[in-house]
Amino acid sequence: MKELSYEDFIAFSQKHYYIGGDAVVECWDRKTFDKYVSMFGPITMQKANEIIQEYQQEEAEELALSFGE
């Protein structure tokens, strides 16, 4: 699988901004990206999808808690 560069990862996240990508766009800088890659390996398209889905799930859980569910 093709490894994504920082720029590719941010561009992908921007396309998915409203479904979890906002956390990447707003919080990941190059240093965060490089640290992640050094700890867990390269980010592929599949991994990028997983990261965004995790953020989407976290946002859904936070929203549910804010409504007392």
N, C-alpha and C positions, 0 to 999 in steps of 0.2 A: 504494500500500500504506500501511496505517496505521502511523504512527510510534509506537513504544513509549516510554512514560515510564520513568523509573528504576524506579518502583514496579511497573510492568507487567513490565519485564524481570526484576526480582528474583522476582516471583511466578511467571513462566513458568519461570525457572531452578529454583525450588523444586519445581515439578511434575516436573522432569526431574533432580532432585538426584542420583540414583544412576547417571545416564548422562551425566555431564559437567557438569551444572548446579551441582554442589557447588563447583566452582572459582569460578563467578560469585557464588554466595551467600556464600561465605567470603571472597572477595578483592576484589570490586568494591564500592566505596563510591560515593556520588554524584559525588565529584570524579573518580574513574576513569571513570565513565559519561560525565560531561560532557566530559572530555578526549577520550575515544574518539569521541564524536559530533562534536566540533569538528575532529578530524583526519580522520575517515572518513565523516562524514555520519550521518543518523539511523539508529537501529536499528529495523528492521521485524521482523515475525515470521520471515520468511525468514532475515534476518541473525542473529537470535537463535538460530535452529536451527543455522546454520553455526558460530557461536561455540561453542555447546555441543558440537557434533560435533567441533570441533577440540580442545577440552579432553578429550573422551572418547578421542580418538585418542592424545593425548599421554599420558593416564593408562595406556592399554593398552600403549604403547611402553615406558613406565617400568616397568610390571609385568613385561613380557617381559624387559627388561634385568636386573631384580632376580633373575630365575630363570635368567639366563645364556643366554637364547635369542637 
